[in-house]
Amino acid sequence: MPTESEIVGLAAELLTRRLGGTQTLSDPETLGGSGSARVLRARVAASPFLDERSVVIKYVPASDDPIDDAALVREIVAYQFTNSLSEEVRPGPMLLAYDIDHRIIVITDAGDSETYEELLASPNNELRKQHLRNLGRSLGKLHVGTAMHEPDFEVLLNRMLKSHPDTAHLQNLRDLSLLASIDNGLELIEQSGVAVPAEVRVAASEAKRRLTSGKHRAFTPFDLSPDNIVSAKRTYFLDYEWAGFRDVTFDVACVIAGFPQFVSAQIISDDEVDAFVESWAREVREMWPNADNMDRRGNRIVTALVGWALASVAYLYHGSMNQAVSLVGAVEDTSLGQELEPEIEALVAADIDAEFNLFTADFLSEGTAEGRLVRKDLYETFEALARFTARWDDGRFASVRRFAADIVERLRNSDG
């Protein structure tokens, strides 16, 4: 692991090679970082080649898991893609330089800002609602601004994979793992004694289809997390390890569900959901007119909420989104070179303990602080699904609501 000064020195060398002149960085400040990543802010010495007062450096330590390499490649490609967007649409900082071998990314500094984790912790309901309106507006602008540019993203990804072919297969596995996780979650819940109605199975199948195809596709960060969304001059998204082109409704559902991959997020109330969704819909209605149709929009959101809820169960069981990728890869390694259909792959990948019961699982134990937090997070994900489906009084989502409410009740009454 390089020292802080070594990381800053490598970043300065990268900027010098990329921009010319002699770039000097100083006064490093630790900003944190998700997982094992280190994120630093460094001051930039005055230079005619770089019109920035400071930059942000992300260093991702090497690991024994090649999936981490694939995530780094995906993040860099995502930044390359967003660099090409107009300032109004660009969802985050600009990429200034990178070195995959040294595992360093240098981006522009968004400046002093607050994360949405901090903003949504506010006791001021009106202020929270305004922040969620801003988030909806920013997501909508991103979705509309990128909806027609999937071929451009694929060109950049394929070009990068020619230089780093060892990660090419893993990119596909990561996408397949999203489908596998929905199936795994369904199986885990059913094995835990919960009756799964046909309507939920249909929604799960439709969620998988929309992850891979459909008319409402655009660039999405996908696994949105409030600690990686900041409010500076405007709203910025900072983490692109799972970014790509998918159905945009999964971003909307991720917020409504209270950010399923972030265990300490606040519950998003019904009023806040309305403010967020309406703000998003105003931005996308010209691109996708059915965003103004309450029934059709509701259908899409319920489908994505079901997908997120089921996948969340699988990620808890497997340990992480990356571990789910590893399981899909293990299936392919034993398939004797045969290319499996995604639906079959998703089913075969489920390496599930026959004795497993979600409601008594160790990772949901009330006996530990972490277990209580994870249980609360899963409870809130399914509770959000139950609340959202309860808005339609014509019975169209009644069985989905009862399914979600059943899991909420079991999580409330079991003690792990």
MARGU-668982 format. One record per residue (C-alpha): x, y, z; residue number from 0. Coordinates in steps of 0.2 Angstrom, whole numbers, plus 5000, padded with zeros to 4 digits. Layout:
BEGIN
[site [X; Y; Z]; NUM]
...
***
This chain:
BEGIN
[site [5000; 5000; 5000]; 0]
[site [5008; 5017; 4995]; 1]
[site [5009; 5031; 5007]; 2]
[site [4999; 5046; 5006]; 3]
[site [5013; 5056; 4999]; 4]
[site [5017; 5042; 4986]; 5]
[site [4999; 5043; 4980]; 6]
[site [5000; 5062; 4978]; 7]
[site [5016; 5060; 4969]; 8]
[site [5009; 5047; 4957]; 9]
[site [4994; 5059; 4954]; 10]
[site [5006; 5073; 4950]; 11]
[site [5016; 5063; 4938]; 12]
[site [5000; 5057; 4929]; 13]
[site [4994; 5075; 4927]; 14]
[site [5011; 5081; 4921]; 15]
[site [5011; 5067; 4907]; 16]
[site [4993; 5071; 4903]; 17]
[site [4993; 5090; 4903]; 18]
[site [5011; 5095; 4901]; 19]
[site [5022; 5107; 4911]; 20]
[site [5026; 5101; 4928]; 21]
[site [5011; 5098; 4939]; 22]
[site [5014; 5100; 4958]; 23]
[site [5002; 5094; 4971]; 24]
[site [5003; 5098; 4990]; 25]
[site [4993; 5098; 5006]; 26]
[site [4984; 5082; 5005]; 27]
[site [4967; 5080; 5014]; 28]
[site [4959; 5063; 5017]; 29]
[site [4941; 5063; 5011]; 30]
[site [4937; 5045; 5015]; 31]
[site [4931; 5033; 5002]; 32]
[site [4920; 5018; 5000]; 33]
[site [4927; 5000; 5004]; 34]
[site [4946; 5000; 5004]; 35]
[site [4948; 5015; 4992]; 36]
[site [4957; 5030; 4998]; 37]
[site [4951; 5047; 4992]; 38]
[site [4962; 5063; 4995]; 39]
[site [4960; 5081; 4990]; 40]
[site [4976; 5090; 4985]; 41]
[site [4981; 5108; 4982]; 42]
[site [4987; 5112; 4964]; 43]
[site [5001; 5124; 4961]; 44]
[site [4997; 5138; 4949]; 45]
[site [5000; 5131; 4931]; 46]
[site [4994; 5137; 4914]; 47]
[site [4990; 5119; 4910]; 48]
[site [4978; 5116; 4924]; 49]
[site [4964; 5128; 4929]; 50]
[site [4960; 5120; 4945]; 51]
[site [4964; 5125; 4963]; 52]
[site [4963; 5107; 4969]; 53]
[site [4960; 5090; 4963]; 54]
[site [4953; 5074; 4971]; 55]
[site [4963; 5058; 4970]; 56]
[site [4955; 5041; 4971]; 57]
[site [4967; 5026; 4975]; 58]
[site [4960; 5008; 4974]; 59]
[site [4972; 4996; 4982]; 60]
[site [4975; 4980; 4972]; 61]
[site [4966; 4964; 4979]; 62]
[site [4966; 4946; 4975]; 63]
[site [4949; 4948; 4967]; 64]
[site [4949; 4952; 4948]; 65]
[site [4931; 4958; 4950]; 66]
[site [4939; 4974; 4959]; 67]
[site [4949; 4976; 4943]; 68]
[site [4933; 4976; 4932]; 69]
[site [4925; 4988; 4944]; 70]
[site [4940; 5000; 4942]; 71]
[site [4939; 4999; 4923]; 72]
[site [4920; 5002; 4923]; 73]
[site [4922; 5017; 4934]; 74]
[site [4935; 5025; 4922]; 75]
[site [4925; 5022; 4907]; 76]
[site [4910; 5030; 4915]; 77]
[site [4920; 5045; 4919]; 78]
[site [4927; 5046; 4901]; 79]
[site [4909; 5045; 4895]; 80]
[site [4902; 5058; 4907]; 81]
[site [4917; 5070; 4902]; 82]
[site [4909; 5070; 4884]; 83]
[site [4893; 5077; 4891]; 84]
[site [4888; 5095; 4892]; 85]
[site [4891; 5104; 4909]; 86]
[site [4872; 5105; 4912]; 87]
[site [4870; 5086; 4910]; 88]
[site [4886; 5080; 4917]; 89]
[site [4882; 5070; 4933]; 90]
[site [4899; 5073; 4942]; 91]
[site [4917; 5079; 4942]; 92]
[site [4927; 5078; 4926]; 93]
[site [4941; 5065; 4924]; 94]
[site [4958; 5073; 4923]; 95]
[site [4969; 5058; 4922]; 96]
[site [4970; 5039; 4927]; 97]
[site [4982; 5025; 4928]; 98]
[site [4975; 5007; 4929]; 99]
[site [4991; 4999; 4933]; 100]
[site [4994; 5011; 4947]; 101]
[site [4976; 5011; 4952]; 102]
[site [4974; 5029; 4953]; 103]
[site [4960; 5041; 4946]; 104]
[site [4962; 5060; 4947]; 105]
[site [4946; 5070; 4945]; 106]
[site [4941; 5088; 4947]; 107]
[site [4936; 5094; 4965]; 108]
[site [4917; 5098; 4968]; 109]
[site [4923; 5109; 4982]; 110]
[site [4915; 5111; 4999]; 111]
[site [4899; 5101; 4999]; 112]
[site [4887; 5091; 5009]; 113]
[site [4883; 5073; 5006]; 114]
[site [4865; 5067; 5004]; 115]
[site [4868; 5057; 5019]; 116]
[site [4870; 5073; 5029]; 117]
[site [4856; 5082; 5020]; 118]
[site [4843; 5069; 5023]; 119]
[site [4847; 5068; 5041]; 120]
[site [4840; 5085; 5043]; 121]
[site [4824; 5086; 5055]; 122]
[site [4817; 5099; 5043]; 123]
[site [4804; 5090; 5032]; 124]
[site [4803; 5104; 5020]; 125]
[site [4821; 5105; 5018]; 126]
[site [4823; 5086; 5015]; 127]
[site [4809; 5087; 5002]; 128]
[site [4818; 5101; 4993]; 129]
[site [4834; 5091; 4993]; 130]
[site [4824; 5076; 4985]; 131]
[site [4817; 5087; 4972]; 132]
[site [4834; 5093; 4967]; 133]
[site [4840; 5074; 4967]; 134]
[site [4825; 5070; 4956]; 135]
[site [4829; 5085; 4944]; 136]
[site [4847; 5080; 4943]; 137]
[site [4843; 5061; 4939]; 138]
[site [4830; 5067; 4926]; 139]
[site [4843; 5078; 4917]; 140]
[site [4856; 5064; 4917]; 141]
[site [4843; 5051; 4910]; 142]
[site [4837; 5062; 4896]; 143]
[site [4854; 5069; 4892]; 144]
[site [4861; 5052; 4890]; 145]
[site [4846; 5041; 4883]; 146]
[site [4852; 5041; 4865]; 147]
[site [4871; 5038; 4869]; 148]
[site [4872; 5020; 4874]; 149]
[site [4883; 5016; 4858]; 150]
[site [4895; 5030; 4863]; 151]
[site [4897; 5021; 4880]; 152]
[site [4900; 5004; 4872]; 153]
[site [4913; 5011; 4860]; 154]
[site [4923; 5018; 4875]; 155]
[site [4920; 5002; 4885]; 156]
[site [4926; 4991; 4871]; 157]
[site [4941; 5002; 4868]; 158]
[site [4946; 5000; 4886]; 159]
[site [4943; 4982; 4886]; 160]
[site [4955; 4980; 4871]; 161]
[site [4969; 4987; 4882]; 162]
[site [4963; 4977; 4897]; 163]
[site [4955; 4961; 4890]; 164]
[site [4957; 4951; 4906]; 165]
[site [4942; 4961; 4913]; 166]
[site [4931; 4959; 4898]; 167]
[site [4922; 4943; 4903]; 168]
[site [4919; 4950; 4920]; 169]
[site [4910; 4965; 4914]; 170]
[site [4897; 4953; 4907]; 171]
[site [4897; 4943; 4923]; 172]
[site [4893; 4959; 4933]; 173]
[site [4878; 4962; 4922]; 174]
[site [4872; 4944; 4923]; 175]
[site [4874; 4944; 4942]; 176]
[site [4860; 4958; 4944]; 177]
[site [4848; 4945; 4936]; 178]
[site [4855; 4931; 4946]; 179]
[site [4852; 4941; 4962]; 180]
[site [4834; 4944; 4959]; 181]
[site [4831; 4925; 4956]; 182]
[site [4842; 4921; 4972]; 183]
[site [4832; 4933; 4982]; 184]
[site [4816; 4925; 4977]; 185]
[site [4822; 4908; 4981]; 186]
[site [4829; 4913; 4998]; 187]
[site [4812; 4921; 5003]; 188]
[site [4802; 4906; 4997]; 189]
[site [4814; 4895; 5006]; 190]
[site [4811; 4905; 5022]; 191]
[site [4792; 4901; 5022]; 192]
[site [4785; 4916; 5013]; 193]
[site [4772; 4912; 5000]; 194]
[site [4777; 4921; 4983]; 195]
[site [4762; 4926; 4973]; 196]
[site [4762; 4924; 4954]; 197]
[site [4761; 4943; 4953]; 198]
[site [4778; 4945; 4962]; 199]
[site [4786; 4932; 4950]; 200]
[site [4780; 4941; 4935]; 201]
[site [4787; 4958; 4942]; 202]
[site [4803; 4949; 4946]; 203]
[site [4804; 4942; 4928]; 204]
[site [4800; 4959; 4921]; 205]
[site [4813; 4968; 4932]; 206]
[site [4826; 4956; 4924]; 207]
[site [4820; 4960; 4907]; 208]
[site [4821; 4979; 4910]; 209]
[site [4839; 4978; 4917]; 210]
[site [4845; 4971; 4900]; 211]
[site [4833; 4979; 4887]; 212]
[site [4819; 4991; 4884]; 213]
[site [4814; 5009; 4879]; 214]
[site [4818; 5018; 4895]; 215]
[site [4837; 5016; 4895]; 216]
[site [4850; 5029; 4899]; 217]
[site [4866; 5030; 4909]; 218]
[site [4863; 5027; 4927]; 219]
[site [4874; 5026; 4942]; 220]
[site [4863; 5012; 4948]; 221]
[site [4868; 5008; 4966]; 222]
[site [4864; 5025; 4972]; 223]
[site [4871; 5029; 4989]; 224]
[site [4868; 5045; 4999]; 225]
[site [4886; 5046; 5005]; 226]
[site [4891; 5046; 4986]; 227]
[site [4879; 5060; 4981]; 228]
[site [4884; 5078; 4985]; 229]
[site [4876; 5095; 4984]; 230]
[site [4889; 5108; 4979]; 231]
[site [4884; 5121; 4965]; 232]
[site [4872; 5107; 4960]; 233]
[site [4870; 5089; 4964]; 234]
[site [4884; 5077; 4959]; 235]
[site [4886; 5058; 4959]; 236]
[site [4903; 5051; 4963]; 237]
[site [4903; 5032; 4962]; 238]
[site [4902; 5024; 4945]; 239]
[site [4908; 5006; 4949]; 240]
[site [4891; 4999; 4944]; 241]
[site [4887; 5013; 4931]; 242]
[site [4880; 5008; 4914]; 243]
[site [4865; 5009; 4903]; 244]
[site [4849; 5001; 4911]; 245]
[site [4831; 5005; 4914]; 246]
[site [4831; 5022; 4922]; 247]
[site [4817; 5017; 4934]; 248]
[site [4829; 5007; 4944]; 249]
[site [4837; 5024; 4949]; 250]
[site [4820; 5031; 4954]; 251]
[site [4816; 5015; 4964]; 252]
[site [4832; 5015; 4973]; 253]
[site [4829; 5032; 4981]; 254]
[site [4811; 5027; 4985]; 255]
[site [4817; 5011; 4993]; 256]
[site [4828; 5022; 5004]; 257]
[site [4844; 5017; 4996]; 258]
[site [4844; 4998; 4999]; 259]
[site [4863; 4997; 4998]; 260]
[site [4866; 5010; 5012]; 261]
[site [4861; 5003; 5029]; 262]
[site [4859; 5020; 5038]; 263]
[site [4849; 5030; 5026]; 264]
[site [4833; 5039; 5032]; 265]
[site [4816; 5033; 5027]; 266]
[site [4809; 5042; 5012]; 267]
[site [4791; 5047; 5017]; 268]
[site [4776; 5047; 5005]; 269]
[site [4776; 5066; 5003]; 270]
[site [4795; 5065; 4999]; 271]
[site [4793; 5051; 4987]; 272]
[site [4780; 5062; 4978]; 273]
[site [4791; 5077; 4977]; 274]
[site [4806; 5067; 4971]; 275]
[site [4796; 5057; 4958]; 276]
[site [4787; 5073; 4951]; 277]
[site [4803; 5082; 4950]; 278]
[site [4811; 5068; 4940]; 279]
[site [4795; 5066; 4929]; 280]
[site [4795; 5084; 4924]; 281]
[site [4813; 5082; 4917]; 282]
[site [4810; 5066; 4907]; 283]
[site [4792; 5068; 4901]; 284]
[site [4797; 5074; 4883]; 285]
[site [4809; 5059; 4881]; 286]
[site [4796; 5047; 4889]; 287]
[site [4779; 5054; 4889]; 288]
[site [4772; 5039; 4899]; 289]
[site [4782; 5046; 4914]; 290]
[site [4766; 5057; 4916]; 291]
[site [4754; 5043; 4916]; 292]
[site [4752; 5038; 4934]; 293]
[site [4747; 5020; 4931]; 294]
[site [4761; 5016; 4919]; 295]
[site [4774; 5025; 4929]; 296]
[site [4768; 5016; 4945]; 297]
[site [4769; 4999; 4936]; 298]
[site [4787; 5003; 4931]; 299]
[site [4792; 5009; 4948]; 300]
[site [4784; 4994; 4957]; 301]
[site [4793; 4982; 4945]; 302]
[site [4810; 4990; 4949]; 303]
[site [4806; 4991; 4968]; 304]
[site [4802; 4972; 4968]; 305]
[site [4819; 4969; 4959]; 306]
[site [4828; 4980; 4972]; 307]
[site [4820; 4971; 4986]; 308]
[site [4823; 4954; 4980]; 309]
[site [4841; 4958; 4975]; 310]
[site [4844; 4965; 4992]; 311]
[site [4840; 4949; 5001]; 312]
[site [4853; 4940; 4989]; 313]
[site [4867; 4953; 4992]; 314]
[site [4865; 4951; 5011]; 315]
[site [4865; 4932; 5009]; 316]
[site [4881; 4932; 4998]; 317]
[site [4889; 4946; 5007]; 318]
[site [4890; 4959; 4994]; 319]
[site [4886; 4963; 4975]; 320]
[site [4904; 4958; 4971]; 321]
[site [4902; 4941; 4979]; 322]
[site [4886; 4938; 4969]; 323]
[site [4897; 4941; 4953]; 324]
[site [4909; 4928; 4959]; 325]
[site [4895; 4915; 4961]; 326]
[site [4889; 4918; 4943]; 327]
[site [4908; 4917; 4937]; 328]
[site [4909; 4900; 4947]; 329]
[site [4895; 4893; 4937]; 330]
[site [4902; 4898; 4920]; 331]
[site [4919; 4890; 4925]; 332]
[site [4910; 4873; 4927]; 333]
[site [4899; 4875; 4912]; 334]
[site [4913; 4867; 4900]; 335]
[site [4913; 4882; 4889]; 336]
[site [4895; 4882; 4885]; 337]
[site [4887; 4899; 4885]; 338]
[site [4872; 4898; 4897]; 339]
[site [4856; 4909; 4894]; 340]
[site [4855; 4922; 4907]; 341]
[site [4839; 4915; 4914]; 342]
[site [4846; 4898; 4916]; 343]
[site [4862; 4906; 4923]; 344]
[site [4853; 4915; 4936]; 345]
[site [4845; 4899; 4942]; 346]
[site [4860; 4889; 4942]; 347]
[site [4870; 4902; 4951]; 348]
[site [4860; 4900; 4967]; 349]
[site [4872; 4891; 4979]; 350]
[site [4860; 4892; 4993]; 351]
[site [4860; 4883; 5010]; 352]
[site [4845; 4872; 5011]; 353]
[site [4843; 4876; 5030]; 354]
[site [4844; 4895; 5027]; 355]
[site [4830; 4905; 5035]; 356]
[site [4830; 4924; 5031]; 357]
[site [4822; 4929; 5047]; 358]
[site [4834; 4920; 5059]; 359]
[site [4850; 4923; 5049]; 360]
[site [4865; 4929; 5058]; 361]
[site [4867; 4944; 5048]; 362]
[site [4850; 4950; 5054]; 363]
[site [4854; 4946; 5072]; 364]
[site [4846; 4958; 5085]; 365]
[site [4860; 4953; 5096]; 366]
[site [4873; 4964; 5087]; 367]
[site [4873; 4983; 5082]; 368]
[site [4877; 4978; 5064]; 369]
[site [4863; 4965; 5063]; 370]
[site [4850; 4977; 5070]; 371]
[site [4855; 4990; 5057]; 372]
[site [4855; 4978; 5043]; 373]
[site [4838; 4971; 5049]; 374]
[site [4831; 4989; 5049]; 375]
[site [4837; 4993; 5032]; 376]
[site [4829; 4977; 5024]; 377]
[site [4813; 4981; 5034]; 378]
[site [4813; 4998; 5026]; 379]
[site [4816; 4992; 5009]; 380]
[site [4801; 4980; 5009]; 381]
[site [4791; 4993; 5019]; 382]
[site [4794; 5005; 5005]; 383]
[site [4787; 4993; 4993]; 384]
[site [4772; 4989; 5004]; 385]
[site [4768; 5008; 5006]; 386]
[site [4770; 5012; 4987]; 387]
[site [4759; 4998; 4981]; 388]
[site [4746; 5003; 4994]; 389]
[site [4743; 5019; 4985]; 390]
[site [4732; 5010; 4971]; 391]
[site [4715; 5005; 4979]; 392]
[site [4709; 4996; 4963]; 393]
[site [4718; 4980; 4969]; 394]
[site [4731; 4979; 4954]; 395]
[site [4746; 4978; 4967]; 396]
[site [4736; 4970; 4981]; 397]
[site [4746; 4953; 4981]; 398]
[site [4763; 4962; 4979]; 399]
[site [4758; 4973; 4994]; 400]
[site [4753; 4958; 5005]; 401]
[site [4769; 4949; 5000]; 402]
[site [4779; 4964; 5005]; 403]
[site [4769; 4967; 5021]; 404]
[site [4771; 4949; 5026]; 405]
[site [4790; 4951; 5025]; 406]
[site [4789; 4967; 5035]; 407]
[site [4779; 4958; 5049]; 408]
[site [4791; 4944; 5050]; 409]
[site [4806; 4955; 5051]; 410]
[site [4797; 4965; 5065]; 411]
[site [4792; 4950; 5075]; 412]
[site [4808; 4938; 5073]; 413]
[site [4824; 4942; 5082]; 414]
[site [4837; 4934; 5071]; 415]
***
